[in-house]
Amino acid sequence: MRVAGKVAIVTGANVGIGAAVAKVLAEEGAAVVITGRRKDLLDHVVADIERKKGRALAVAGSVTDEAHVRSVVDQCLRAFGALNILVNNAGIGAFGKLLHEIDEATWHDVLDVNLTGVFRMTRASVPTMLKNGGGSIINISSVGGVIGFSGSAAYGTSKGGLELFTKCVAMDYAQNGIRCNSVCPGLIDTPMAAPLLNNPEMKAEVLAAYPIRRVGTPEEVAKMVLYLASDEASWVTGSSFMIDGGLTAH
Ligand SMILES: NC(=O)c1ccc[n+]([C@@H]2O[C@H](COP(=O)([O-])OP(=O)(O)OC[C@H]3O[C@@H](n4cnc5c(N)ncnc54)[C@H](OP(=O)(O)O)[C@@H]3O)[C@@H](O)[C@H]2O)c1
């Protein structure tokens, strides 16, 4: 059990990468608080975890809502008495439009969820981690936060901001036992990627750029998050971890 006795919050954990992260952390001994807007889907994930004798609590809401964010941390402390791991996973995509075609509402929405949402959740969590004597914060970024893709200006900017946010938070708390790292997935088989994956021509074109010619799985990303969440990563902070089938290696 690699995170036995620890307590984690995973945002956006009712489907996709977040759900896989929550399940892996629970299997490895953590109690998990999972968030997202769709309560019915959160309840399925809680049921899956409890079926395997894990501990989980669903708190429905949006990372764009400060009151929800505060309540997630409060409910986490009330239910499980601590907070050791924060996985900022909630995110939305916005792809396929050139910069001059992006409307202002989309630009703001993407930044509000993918970047400001992480700021809110992290700001609400840090005081408890400071009291605990430490913690591990893992931000789910993207290859799109490290290299440029056409049709991705709002999303790429949000994830690029997240990359520097990660390093700044790591510097703020390096002396306090709080580590902060980012994970940068390439194309992963989740609902977010479904429009692309369901289009055979687009899928083939995108996969041609991946040295390992397949899509990644949410479980593969979850294993990397597990490492960063665990004490095995005790000297790792302020770093970005690519998990992309080799995409950014060339
Ligand atoms: N799939 C990929 O290829 C890929 C690649 C690189 C990076 N990523 C990143 O990985 C993370 C997870 O992506 P995914 O592929 O698993 O996406 P997904 O399948 O679309 O799931 C997104 C999750 O975020 C939640 N969410 C969205 N807006 C939210 C909000 N305002 N407040 C709280 N939760 C919210 C969703 O739940 P509700 O809709 O119910 O709120 C859902 O649980 C994202 O940050 C994404 O940018 C994904």
The ligand as an SDF file (V2000), in Angstrom:
LIG
                    3D

 48 52  0  0  0  0  0  0  0  0999 V2000
   -7.7140   13.0450  -22.3850 N   0  0  0  0  0  0  0  0  0  0  0  0
   -6.6130   13.5950  -22.8540 C   0  0  0  0  0  0  0  0  0  0  0  0
   -6.1640   13.2810  -23.9760 O   0  0  0  0  0  0  0  0  0  0  0  0
   -5.8390   14.5770  -22.0000 C   0  0  0  0  0  0  0  0  0  0  0  0
   -4.5450   14.9020  -22.4260 C   0  0  0  0  0  0  0  0  0  0  0  0
   -3.8070   15.8080  -21.6780 C   0  0  0  0  0  0  0  0  0  0  0  0
   -4.3340   16.3600  -20.5190 C   0  0  0  0  0  0  0  0  0  0  0  0
   -5.5910   16.0310  -20.1260 N   0  0  0  0  0  0  0  0  0  0  0  0
   -6.0880   16.6670  -18.9060 C   0  0  0  0  0  0  0  0  0  0  0  0
   -6.4600   15.6810  -17.9770 O   0  0  0  0  0  0  0  0  0  0  0  0
   -7.5040   16.1660  -17.1390 C   0  0  0  0  0  0  0  0  0  0  0  0
   -8.6470   15.1710  -17.1620 C   0  0  0  0  0  0  0  0  0  0  0  0
   -9.0780   15.0610  -18.4940 O   0  0  0  0  0  0  0  0  0  0  0  0
   -9.9790   13.8700  -19.0410 P   0  0  0  0  0  0  0  0  0  0  0  0
   -9.4410   13.5460  -20.3750 O   0  0  0  0  0  0  0  0  0  0  0  0
  -10.1640   12.8150  -18.0200 O   0  0  0  0  0  0  0  0  0  0  0  0
  -11.3080   14.7460  -19.2730 O   0  0  0  0  0  0  0  0  0  0  0  0
  -12.8400   14.3620  -19.1780 P   0  0  0  0  0  0  0  0  0  0  0  0
  -13.0030   12.9540  -19.5400 O   0  0  0  0  0  0  0  0  0  0  0  0
  -13.5620   15.3910  -19.9880 O   0  0  0  0  0  0  0  0  0  0  0  0
  -13.1310   14.6060  -17.6320 O   0  0  0  0  0  0  0  0  0  0  0  0
  -13.0190   15.9060  -17.1110 C   0  0  0  0  0  0  0  0  0  0  0  0
  -13.3680   15.8880  -15.6490 C   0  0  0  0  0  0  0  0  0  0  0  0
  -13.3310   17.2170  -15.1310 O   0  0  0  0  0  0  0  0  0  0  0  0
  -14.5900   17.5280  -14.5380 C   0  0  0  0  0  0  0  0  0  0  0  0
  -14.8550   18.9430  -14.6840 N   0  0  0  0  0  0  0  0  0  0  0  0
  -14.9870   19.6710  -15.8210 C   0  0  0  0  0  0  0  0  0  0  0  0
  -15.2680   20.9380  -15.5260 N   0  0  0  0  0  0  0  0  0  0  0  0
  -15.3170   21.0200  -14.1700 C   0  0  0  0  0  0  0  0  0  0  0  0
  -15.5720   22.0650  -13.2610 C   0  0  0  0  0  0  0  0  0  0  0  0
  -15.8630   23.3020  -13.6660 N   0  0  0  0  0  0  0  0  0  0  0  0
  -15.5270   21.7860  -11.9240 N   0  0  0  0  0  0  0  0  0  0  0  0
  -15.2500   20.5400  -11.4880 C   0  0  0  0  0  0  0  0  0  0  0  0
  -15.0030   19.5090  -12.3000 N   0  0  0  0  0  0  0  0  0  0  0  0
  -15.0480   19.7530  -13.6380 C   0  0  0  0  0  0  0  0  0  0  0  0
  -15.6030   16.6350  -15.2700 C   0  0  0  0  0  0  0  0  0  0  0  0
  -16.7610   16.3920  -14.4810 O   0  0  0  0  0  0  0  0  0  0  0  0
  -18.1040   17.2680  -14.6620 P   0  0  0  0  0  0  0  0  0  0  0  0
  -18.2660   17.5310  -16.1240 O   0  0  0  0  0  0  0  0  0  0  0  0
  -19.1800   16.4090  -14.0850 O   0  0  0  0  0  0  0  0  0  0  0  0
  -17.8730   18.5050  -13.8670 O   0  0  0  0  0  0  0  0  0  0  0  0
  -14.7770   15.3660  -15.4020 C   0  0  0  0  0  0  0  0  0  0  0  0
  -14.7900   14.6570  -14.1900 O   0  0  0  0  0  0  0  0  0  0  0  0
   -7.8860   17.5430  -17.6790 C   0  0  0  0  0  0  0  0  0  0  0  0
   -7.2650   18.5360  -16.9200 O   0  0  0  0  0  0  0  0  0  0  0  0
   -7.3250   17.5190  -19.0980 C   0  0  0  0  0  0  0  0  0  0  0  0
   -7.0190   18.8010  -19.5630 O   0  0  0  0  0  0  0  0  0  0  0  0
   -6.3610   15.1500  -20.8420 C   0  0  0  0  0  0  0  0  0  0  0  0
  1  2  1  0
  2  3  2  0
  2  4  1  0
  4  5  1  0
  4 48  2  0
  5  6  2  0
  6  7  1  0
  7  8  2  0
  8  9  1  0
  8 48  1  0
  9 10  1  0
  9 46  1  0
 10 11  1  0
 11 12  1  0
 11 44  1  0
 12 13  1  0
 13 14  1  0
 14 15  2  0
 14 16  1  0
 14 17  1  0
 17 18  1  0
 18 19  2  0
 18 20  1  0
 18 21  1  0
 21 22  1  0
 22 23  1  0
 23 24  1  0
 23 42  1  0
 24 25  1  0
 25 26  1  0
 25 36  1  0
 26 27  1  0
 26 35  1  0
 27 28  2  0
 28 29  1  0
 29 30  1  0
 29 35  2  0
 30 31  1  0
 30 32  2  0
 32 33  1  0
 33 34  2  0
 34 35  1  0
 36 37  1  0
 36 42  1  0
 37 38  1  0
 38 39  2  0
 38 40  1  0
 38 41  1  0
 42 43  1  0
 44 45  1  0
 44 46  1  0
 46 47  1  0
M  CHG  2   8   1  16  -1
M  END
$$$$
